[in-house]
Amino acid sequence: MNCSPESEGAMVDNDVAEKVKVMRAEYLQMLKQIAVDRGISQAAIAKHTGLKPSNVSRMLDGKYSCNLDNLIKVADAIGVKVTISNK
């Protein structure tokens, strides 16, 4: 969605986008730690997901923002189930 700064919805959209960005980074950081704890290498994650090893590395190091599909692929490779629930 493209919103101009003047529109009332722009602030809400920007707030949501920022929250999603922060949440994604936190989830990837947790997944990285779980992978380390379980002894799962980034190469193994790349092989399981079909992603390039360099992209997996950048994702888990917080240098690359991934989409939800790839986040779920990485979680699956590590053996973590991603769920969304209503508070």
PyRosetta script that sets phi, psi and omega in degrees:
from pyrosetta import init, pose_from_sequence

init()
pose = pose_from_sequence("MNCSPESEGAMVDNDVAEKVKVMRAEYLQMLKQIAVDRGISQAAIAKHTGLKPSNVSRMLDGKYSCNLDNLIKVADAIGVKVTISNK")
pose.set_psi(1, 133.5)
pose.set_omega(1, 179.7)
pose.set_phi(2, -108.1)
pose.set_psi(2, 115.1)
pose.set_omega(2, -179.0)
pose.set_phi(3, -120.6)
pose.set_psi(3, 139.2)
pose.set_omega(3, 175.4)
pose.set_phi(4, -81.8)
pose.set_psi(4, 152.8)
pose.set_omega(4, -179.1)
pose.set_phi(5, -59.5)
pose.set_psi(5, -24.0)
pose.set_omega(5, -178.0)
pose.set_phi(6, -75.7)
pose.set_psi(6, -21.8)
pose.set_omega(6, -175.4)
pose.set_phi(7, -77.5)
pose.set_psi(7, 146.7)
pose.set_omega(7, -177.9)
pose.set_phi(8, -63.8)
pose.set_psi(8, -36.6)
pose.set_omega(8, -178.9)
pose.set_phi(9, -72.7)
pose.set_psi(9, -17.3)
pose.set_omega(9, -176.9)
pose.set_phi(10, -61.6)
pose.set_psi(10, -41.3)
pose.set_omega(10, -179.0)
pose.set_phi(11, -65.0)
pose.set_psi(11, -41.8)
pose.set_omega(11, 178.6)
pose.set_phi(12, -63.5)
pose.set_psi(12, -46.5)
pose.set_omega(12, 180.0)
pose.set_phi(13, -61.8)
pose.set_psi(13, -41.3)
pose.set_omega(13, 178.2)
pose.set_phi(14, -66.0)
pose.set_psi(14, -38.8)
pose.set_omega(14, 177.2)
pose.set_phi(15, -62.9)
pose.set_psi(15, -44.7)
pose.set_omega(15, 179.3)
pose.set_phi(16, -64.4)
pose.set_psi(16, -44.7)
pose.set_omega(16, 179.6)
pose.set_phi(17, -59.9)
pose.set_psi(17, -41.2)
pose.set_omega(17, 179.2)
pose.set_phi(18, -67.0)
pose.set_psi(18, -41.1)
pose.set_omega(18, 178.1)
pose.set_phi(19, -62.6)
pose.set_psi(19, -42.2)
pose.set_omega(19, 179.0)
pose.set_phi(20, -63.4)
pose.set_psi(20, -42.3)
pose.set_omega(20, 178.9)
pose.set_phi(21, -60.4)
pose.set_psi(21, -45.0)
pose.set_omega(21, 180.0)
pose.set_phi(22, -66.1)
pose.set_psi(22, -44.9)
pose.set_omega(22, 180.0)
pose.set_phi(23, -61.9)
pose.set_psi(23, -43.5)
pose.set_omega(23, -180.0)
pose.set_phi(24, -59.8)
pose.set_psi(24, -44.7)
pose.set_omega(24, 179.6)
pose.set_phi(25, -62.7)
pose.set_psi(25, -41.7)
pose.set_omega(25, 179.2)
pose.set_phi(26, -64.8)
pose.set_psi(26, -42.5)
pose.set_omega(26, 179.4)
pose.set_phi(27, -64.1)
pose.set_psi(27, -42.5)
pose.set_omega(27, 179.6)
pose.set_phi(28, -65.7)
pose.set_psi(28, -36.3)
pose.set_omega(28, 177.0)
pose.set_phi(29, -64.5)
pose.set_psi(29, -42.1)
pose.set_omega(29, 177.6)
pose.set_phi(30, -64.2)
pose.set_psi(30, -42.9)
pose.set_omega(30, 179.5)
pose.set_phi(31, -63.0)
pose.set_psi(31, -39.6)
pose.set_omega(31, 177.8)
pose.set_phi(32, -60.9)
pose.set_psi(32, -44.7)
pose.set_omega(32, -179.3)
pose.set_phi(33, -65.9)
pose.set_psi(33, -40.1)
pose.set_omega(33, 178.1)
pose.set_phi(34, -63.6)
pose.set_psi(34, -42.3)
pose.set_omega(34, 178.3)
pose.set_phi(35, -60.8)
pose.set_psi(35, -44.5)
pose.set_omega(35, 178.4)
pose.set_phi(36, -61.5)
pose.set_psi(36, -47.2)
pose.set_omega(36, -179.5)
pose.set_phi(37, -60.2)
pose.set_psi(37, -33.4)
pose.set_omega(37, -178.0)
pose.set_phi(38, -92.4)
pose.set_psi(38, -1.1)
pose.set_omega(38, 179.3)
pose.set_phi(39, 71.5)
pose.set_psi(39, 28.6)
pose.set_omega(39, 179.8)
pose.set_phi(40, -95.8)
pose.set_psi(40, 121.2)
pose.set_omega(40, -176.9)
pose.set_phi(41, -79.9)
pose.set_psi(41, 159.5)
pose.set_omega(41, 176.1)
pose.set_phi(42, -65.3)
pose.set_psi(42, -31.5)
pose.set_omega(42, 176.5)
pose.set_phi(43, -63.9)
pose.set_psi(43, -41.0)
pose.set_omega(43, 178.0)
pose.set_phi(44, -66.1)
pose.set_psi(44, -38.9)
pose.set_omega(44, 177.2)
pose.set_phi(45, -63.1)
pose.set_psi(45, -44.8)
pose.set_omega(45, 179.5)
pose.set_phi(46, -60.6)
pose.set_psi(46, -43.9)
pose.set_omega(46, 180.0)
pose.set_phi(47, -62.5)
pose.set_psi(47, -43.2)
pose.set_omega(47, -178.6)
pose.set_phi(48, -68.0)
pose.set_psi(48, -37.0)
pose.set_omega(48, -174.4)
pose.set_phi(49, -90.4)
pose.set_psi(49, -21.9)
pose.set_omega(49, -174.7)
pose.set_phi(50, 82.7)
pose.set_psi(50, 5.9)
pose.set_omega(50, 177.8)
pose.set_phi(51, -85.2)
pose.set_psi(51, 155.1)
pose.set_omega(51, 176.2)
pose.set_phi(52, -66.9)
pose.set_psi(52, 139.4)
pose.set_omega(52, 178.0)
pose.set_phi(53, -53.9)
pose.set_psi(53, -37.5)
pose.set_omega(53, 179.8)
pose.set_phi(54, -65.1)
pose.set_psi(54, -35.4)
pose.set_omega(54, 177.8)
pose.set_phi(55, -70.3)
pose.set_psi(55, -39.6)
pose.set_omega(55, 176.8)
pose.set_phi(56, -61.2)
pose.set_psi(56, -45.4)
pose.set_omega(56, 179.3)
pose.set_phi(57, -59.1)
pose.set_psi(57, -48.0)
pose.set_omega(57, -179.8)
pose.set_phi(58, -63.8)
pose.set_psi(58, -38.9)
pose.set_omega(58, 178.8)
pose.set_phi(59, -61.7)
pose.set_psi(59, -50.3)
pose.set_omega(59, -175.1)
pose.set_phi(60, -73.0)
pose.set_psi(60, -19.6)
pose.set_omega(60, 176.0)
pose.set_phi(61, -91.7)
pose.set_psi(61, 1.1)
pose.set_omega(61, 178.2)
pose.set_phi(62, 75.6)
pose.set_psi(62, 17.8)
pose.set_omega(62, -178.5)
pose.set_phi(63, -98.7)
pose.set_psi(63, -3.2)
pose.set_omega(63, -175.6)
pose.set_phi(64, -143.0)
pose.set_psi(64, 126.7)
pose.set_omega(64, 179.9)
pose.set_phi(65, -89.5)
pose.set_psi(65, 118.6)
pose.set_omega(65, -177.3)
pose.set_phi(66, -98.1)
pose.set_psi(66, 162.9)
pose.set_omega(66, 175.0)
pose.set_phi(67, -84.7)
pose.set_psi(67, 171.4)
pose.set_omega(67, -177.0)
pose.set_phi(68, -62.4)
pose.set_psi(68, -38.0)
pose.set_omega(68, 179.5)
pose.set_phi(69, -58.1)
pose.set_psi(69, -46.6)
pose.set_omega(69, -178.9)
pose.set_phi(70, -71.1)
pose.set_psi(70, -34.3)
pose.set_omega(70, 175.8)
pose.set_phi(71, -61.0)
pose.set_psi(71, -42.7)
pose.set_omega(71, 179.3)
pose.set_phi(72, -67.3)
pose.set_psi(72, -38.5)
pose.set_omega(72, 176.8)
pose.set_phi(73, -60.5)
pose.set_psi(73, -44.6)
pose.set_omega(73, 179.7)
pose.set_phi(74, -64.0)
pose.set_psi(74, -44.8)
pose.set_omega(74, 178.9)
pose.set_phi(75, -59.1)
pose.set_psi(75, -44.1)
pose.set_omega(75, 179.3)
pose.set_phi(76, -61.6)
pose.set_psi(76, -41.2)
pose.set_omega(76, 179.6)
pose.set_phi(77, -62.9)
pose.set_psi(77, -28.8)
pose.set_omega(77, -179.0)
pose.set_phi(78, -89.7)
pose.set_psi(78, -13.3)
pose.set_omega(78, -178.5)
pose.set_phi(79, 88.9)
pose.set_psi(79, 28.5)
pose.set_omega(79, -179.5)
pose.set_phi(80, -111.6)
pose.set_psi(80, 132.6)
pose.set_omega(80, 177.9)
pose.set_phi(81, -91.1)
pose.set_psi(81, 128.4)
pose.set_omega(81, 177.5)
pose.set_phi(82, -98.2)
pose.set_psi(82, 126.0)
pose.set_omega(82, 177.7)
pose.set_phi(83, -129.5)
pose.set_psi(83, 154.4)
pose.set_omega(83, 175.0)
pose.set_phi(84, -122.5)
pose.set_psi(84, 130.2)
pose.set_omega(84, -179.1)
pose.set_phi(85, -130.1)
pose.set_psi(85, 157.3)
pose.set_omega(85, 177.2)
pose.set_phi(86, -89.4)
pose.set_psi(86, 125.3)
pose.set_omega(86, -176.3)
pose.set_phi(87, -54.8)
pose.dump_pdb("model.pdb")
